[in-house]
Amino acid sequence: MDTNVLFIFILSIFIGFEVISKVPSMLHTPLMSGTNAIHGIIFLGGILVLADAATPLARTLGFVAVIFGSANVFGGFMVTDRMLQMFKKKKK
Amino acid sequence: MSSTIAIIIIGVAVLFIIGIKLLASPKTARLGNLVAAAGMLVALLTLHQPAGEYVWSQGWPLNYTLIAIGTLIGLVIGAIGAYSVKMTAMPQMVALFNGLGGGAAALVASLEFIKPDRDITTFIAVTMLFATLIGSLSFSGSIIAYLKLEGKFEKPMTFPGQNILNGLILLVILGLGVYLTGWGANTTAFIVMFLLALFFGIAMVMPIGGADMPVVISLLNSFTGLAVAADGFAINNLAMVVAGTLVGSSGTLLTLLMCKAMNRPVTNVLFGAFGSSGSGGGKAGASDLGGKTVKPIQADEAALLLGYAQQVVIVPGYGMAVAQAQHQVRELSDELGKRGVEVRFAIHPVAGRMPGHMNVLLAEANVPYDQLCEMEAINPTMDRVDVCLVIGANDVVNPAAREDKSSPIYGMPIIEADRAKTVIVMKRSMAAGFAGIENLLFYKDNTRMLFGDAKASLQTLIAQLKAS
């Protein structure tokens, strides 16, 4: 096992805690939605396994994984953007 | 891994971190989302196989056609969902997207695990099984959360010995996991584990009431993150490890923050079946009221009170979302603003079905965010407020949290609406809130009840104000 990956994993945990510890509760919904889009990176995992698929079963499951991942990543970023474009400051 | 790929992945990780960081302020949040999306695009365009070859330079075999079709289908589903969903239904949409992500994570790990010619270490086998388990649990759990938010079997579903049964299922799943790690790929055992994990997701969320779904979705969001990180280990993709872990840890912190706002430990949300214990406490609370009755108010009188106030605080709750009344609320606030009344909105961290749910709805109705105040900012000023208008909020303004030690919500931080000179509560009927607890606020001497549909009542109020 590559210990570098484990090292990166541990550091990421701390960064994840650190970056959101000061988010005001008014932004919690967009934040949840935004991080939801970021785990949509599983879309790439779907592409990798489908690119590699050799049997009909693997193709089918990989195909479903790509659809799910694609909906997660595109839908996630779009819905977050739609929410955030509505946060406007008062026009003076 | 070549150093070029390594540098690109560092760039992707930095974009994700900066993106989340920028999401922390209303001024930069939209940019933050775009920065994270840019990170995703870079990761996609520079995608490499675990062995190191570039994914997009291997000709165009059948699998690539499938990738293109699948991507397109997902894109269409995502776009339709994202742009057609009403702002009030946002929590459901996030739950659904999260579930899809969890499902994808489980499928990716499964495919790697049942690959016939694999040669993996025990550690990698464990990460694959972990991703399968957590991913499928997140998938089925999110679907149930989605259905509950849509109003299907909203009530907690409980039976005696439920926690014990769930514990047993979890033990069987873990046992199968250990077996699969030690004895290689037994496809039958693997499928059984997969199905049990799906079932466990359902069994875990079913006993939790609709009001607690924000916590559940947040938790499942961090679960999916962890499953994606485990997938990253399994297929040796660093970008996935970083992105998944960031979501996993930030999601966990967000879940804890939410539970803190409700003054309940996370274990109580997950295993407490709040609804059943809450109604018992509610009955005890009701008898203490000593025959006190509520005082109704008519719209014209309410309009008078509001129109001649100096300071008005509006407390929105889930009822406002149900009545789709956010635009009327903004209109009322504008109308009062024109008359020189200072209007502020008091937002409880867990008002609605998601943290910040009210902020999104009010932002949709063009309420400027500098008018939205957090609970901690508004409470110290409550004594100077002339009229506090409560629109469809219930548990988050219940003084029982301060006064009634026997109440299940005792100790929960609330918006102290009862300290305003006059409180006007807009409510459809006298039904209890989601926690099933009698609200002491309704019986206070300075409280007036304005019964009826929030949207219709608001329209009457606006018309009255305009006429006077």
Contacts between the chains, C-beta under 8 A, distances in Angstrom:
chain1	res1	chain2	res2	distance
A	1	B	121	6.0
A	1	B	123	4.8
A	1	B	124	7.5
A	2	B	236	8.0
A	5	B	233	6.4
A	5	B	236	7.8
A	5	B	238	6.7
A	5	B	241	6.1
A	8	B	238	6.6
A	8	B	241	6.2
A	8	B	242	6.4
A	9	B	229	6.7
A	9	B	233	7.7
A	9	B	241	5.7
A	9	B	245	5.5
A	12	B	13	7.9
A	12	B	229	7.8
A	12	B	241	7.1
A	12	B	242	5.2
A	12	B	245	3.7
A	12	B	246	5.5
A	12	B	249	7.0
A	13	B	245	5.8
A	13	B	248	7.4
A	13	B	249	4.4
A	14	B	249	7.5
A	15	B	17	5.9
A	15	B	246	6.5
A	15	B	249	7.7
A	16	B	20	7.9
A	16	B	245	6.3
A	16	B	246	4.4
A	16	B	247	7.2
A	16	B	248	6.8
A	16	B	249	3.0
A	16	B	250	4.2
A	16	B	253	7.3
A	17	B	249	5.2
A	17	B	250	6.9
A	17	B	253	5.3
A	19	B	17	6.2
A	19	B	20	4.7
A	19	B	21	4.9
A	19	B	24	7.2
A	19	B	246	7.7
A	19	B	250	6.6
A	20	B	20	6.4
A	20	B	24	6.8
A	20	B	250	4.4
A	20	B	253	5.8
A	20	B	254	6.4
A	21	B	253	6.6
A	22	B	24	5.9
A	23	B	23	7.0
A	23	B	24	4.4
A	24	B	24	7.6
A	24	B	26	7.7
A	24	B	374	6.6
A	25	B	257	7.8
A	25	B	261	7.2
A	25	B	347	7.2
A	25	B	349	4.1
A	25	B	355	5.4
A	25	B	356	5.7
A	25	B	374	6.2
A	26	B	26	7.0
A	26	B	347	6.3
A	26	B	356	5.1
A	26	B	359	3.9
A	26	B	369	6.8
A	26	B	372	5.9
A	26	B	374	7.1
A	27	B	23	6.5
A	27	B	24	6.7
A	27	B	25	7.7
A	27	B	26	6.5
A	27	B	29	6.0
A	27	B	356	5.9
A	27	B	359	7.4
A	28	B	254	6.6
A	28	B	257	7.8
A	28	B	258	7.5
A	28	B	349	7.5
A	28	B	354	7.2
A	28	B	355	3.3
A	28	B	356	3.9
A	29	B	90	6.4
A	29	B	91	7.6
A	29	B	94	7.7
A	29	B	354	4.8
A	29	B	355	6.3
A	29	B	356	3.9
A	29	B	357	5.7
A	29	B	359	7.1
A	29	B	360	5.2
A	30	B	23	6.5
A	30	B	29	5.9
A	30	B	33	7.4
A	30	B	356	7.0
A	30	B	360	7.2
A	31	B	20	7.6
A	31	B	23	5.2
A	31	B	24	7.6
A	31	B	250	7.8
A	31	B	254	6.9
A	31	B	356	7.7
A	32	B	94	5.9
A	32	B	217	7.0
A	32	B	218	5.9
A	32	B	221	5.9
A	32	B	251	7.6
A	32	B	254	6.5
A	32	B	354	6.9
A	32	B	355	7.5
A	33	B	90	7.4
A	33	B	94	5.0
A	33	B	97	7.9
A	34	B	19	7.3
A	34	B	20	7.0
A	34	B	23	5.1
A	34	B	32	7.0
A	34	B	33	5.3
A	34	B	36	6.4
A	35	B	20	6.7
A	35	B	221	6.5
A	35	B	225	7.1
A	35	B	246	7.4
A	35	B	247	4.5
A	35	B	250	5.7
A	35	B	251	6.1
A	36	B	94	5.5
A	36	B	97	5.6
A	36	B	98	5.2
A	36	B	101	7.0
A	36	B	221	5.5
A	36	B	224	7.7
A	36	B	247	7.6
A	37	B	33	7.5
A	37	B	36	6.8
A	37	B	37	7.3
A	37	B	40	7.7
A	37	B	97	7.6
A	38	B	16	5.8
A	38	B	19	7.4
A	38	B	20	7.4
A	38	B	36	5.6
A	38	B	40	7.4
A	38	B	225	7.9
A	38	B	243	5.2
A	38	B	246	6.7
A	38	B	247	5.4
A	39	B	98	7.8
A	39	B	101	5.2
A	39	B	105	7.9
A	39	B	221	7.4
A	39	B	224	5.1
A	39	B	225	4.7
A	39	B	228	4.8
A	39	B	243	6.5
A	39	B	244	5.8
A	39	B	247	4.4
A	40	B	40	7.1
A	40	B	97	7.6
A	40	B	101	5.7
A	41	B	40	6.4
A	41	B	43	6.4
A	41	B	228	6.3
A	41	B	239	6.3
A	41	B	240	5.4
A	41	B	243	4.3
A	41	B	244	7.0
A	42	B	101	5.5
A	42	B	104	4.6
A	42	B	105	4.9
A	42	B	108	6.4
A	42	B	224	7.9
A	42	B	227	7.9
A	42	B	228	4.7
A	42	B	231	6.4
A	42	B	240	7.1
A	42	B	244	7.8
A	43	B	44	7.5
A	43	B	71	7.9
A	43	B	74	7.6
A	43	B	104	7.1
A	44	B	43	6.1
A	44	B	44	6.2
A	44	B	47	5.5
A	44	B	237	6.8
A	44	B	239	7.1
A	44	B	240	6.6
A	45	B	104	7.1
A	45	B	105	7.2
A	45	B	108	4.2
A	45	B	228	7.3
A	45	B	231	5.0
A	45	B	232	7.6
A	45	B	235	6.1
A	45	B	237	6.7
A	45	B	240	6.0
A	46	B	70	7.5
A	46	B	104	5.4
A	46	B	107	7.3
A	46	B	108	5.9
A	47	B	44	8.0
A	47	B	47	6.5
A	47	B	55	6.8
A	47	B	67	5.5
A	47	B	71	8.0
A	48	B	47	7.1
A	48	B	49	6.5
A	48	B	50	7.4
A	48	B	55	7.0
A	48	B	108	7.8
A	48	B	235	5.9
A	48	B	237	7.1
A	49	B	107	7.8
A	49	B	108	5.2
A	49	B	111	4.6
A	49	B	112	6.7
A	49	B	235	7.4
A	50	B	63	5.5
A	50	B	66	6.0
A	50	B	67	5.4
A	50	B	70	7.1
A	51	B	49	7.4
A	51	B	55	6.0
A	51	B	58	7.6
A	51	B	63	5.3
A	51	B	64	6.9
A	51	B	67	6.6
A	52	B	49	7.5
A	52	B	63	7.6
A	53	B	63	5.7
A	53	B	111	7.3
A	58	B	111	5.6
A	58	B	115	7.8
A	59	B	62	7.9
A	59	B	63	6.9
A	59	B	66	6.3
A	61	B	107	5.1
A	61	B	110	6.8
A	61	B	111	5.6
A	62	B	63	7.7
A	62	B	66	7.4
A	62	B	107	7.3
A	62	B	111	6.0
A	63	B	66	5.1
A	63	B	69	7.7
A	63	B	70	5.0
A	64	B	70	7.8
A	64	B	103	7.7
A	64	B	104	8.0
A	64	B	107	6.0
A	65	B	103	7.7
A	65	B	104	4.6
A	65	B	107	3.9
A	65	B	108	5.4
A	65	B	111	7.4
A	66	B	66	7.3
A	66	B	67	5.7
A	66	B	70	3.4
A	66	B	71	6.1
A	66	B	74	6.7
A	66	B	104	7.8
A	67	B	70	4.6
A	67	B	71	8.0
A	67	B	73	5.0
A	67	B	74	4.5
A	67	B	77	7.3
A	68	B	74	6.9
A	68	B	100	4.2
A	68	B	101	6.9
A	68	B	103	4.8
A	68	B	104	3.8
A	68	B	107	7.2
A	69	B	74	6.7
A	69	B	100	7.5
A	69	B	101	6.9
A	69	B	104	4.1
A	70	B	70	6.4
A	70	B	71	4.7
A	70	B	72	7.9
A	70	B	73	7.2
A	70	B	74	2.4
A	70	B	75	5.6
A	70	B	77	8.0
A	70	B	78	6.8
A	71	B	73	7.9
A	71	B	74	4.0
A	71	B	75	7.6
A	71	B	77	4.4
A	71	B	78	4.3
A	71	B	81	7.3
A	71	B	97	6.8
A	71	B	100	5.1
A	72	B	74	7.6
A	72	B	78	7.3
A	72	B	97	5.1
A	72	B	98	7.5
A	72	B	100	4.7
A	72	B	101	3.9
A	72	B	104	6.5
A	73	B	40	6.2
A	73	B	74	7.9
A	73	B	78	7.5
A	74	B	74	6.5
A	74	B	75	4.8
A	74	B	78	3.9
A	74	B	79	6.5
A	74	B	82	7.8
A	75	B	74	7.9
A	75	B	77	6.8
A	75	B	78	2.7
A	75	B	79	6.9
A	75	B	81	5.0
A	75	B	82	4.8
A	75	B	93	7.7
A	75	B	97	5.1
A	75	B	100	8.0
A	76	B	78	7.3
A	76	B	82	7.9
A	76	B	97	5.0
A	76	B	101	7.8
A	77	B	33	6.4
A	77	B	36	7.4
A	77	B	37	4.5
A	77	B	40	7.3
A	78	B	78	6.4
A	78	B	79	6.1
A	78	B	82	3.7
A	78	B	83	6.8
A	79	B	81	7.1
A	79	B	82	3.9
A	79	B	85	6.9
A	79	B	90	7.4
A	79	B	93	5.7
A	79	B	94	7.3
A	79	B	97	7.2
A	80	B	33	4.7
A	81	B	30	6.6
A	81	B	33	5.5
A	81	B	34	7.2
A	81	B	37	8.0
A	82	B	82	6.1
A	82	B	83	6.6
A	83	B	87	7.5
A	83	B	90	6.8
A	83	B	360	5.5
A	83	B	363	7.7
A	84	B	29	4.9
A	84	B	30	4.0
A	84	B	33	5.9
A	85	B	30	6.0
A	86	B	87	7.9
A	86	B	360	7.2
A	86	B	363	4.1
A	86	B	364	5.0
A	86	B	366	7.7
A	87	B	26	5.0
A	87	B	29	6.4
A	87	B	30	7.3
A	87	B	359	7.8
A	87	B	363	4.8
A	87	B	369	5.4
A	88	B	363	7.2
A	88	B	366	7.0
A	88	B	368	6.3
A	88	B	369	7.3
A	89	B	26	8.0
A	89	B	27	7.8
A	89	B	368	5.7
A	89	B	369	6.7
A	89	B	370	6.2
A	90	B	368	3.4
A	90	B	370	5.9
A	90	B	371	7.1
A	91	B	368	7.8
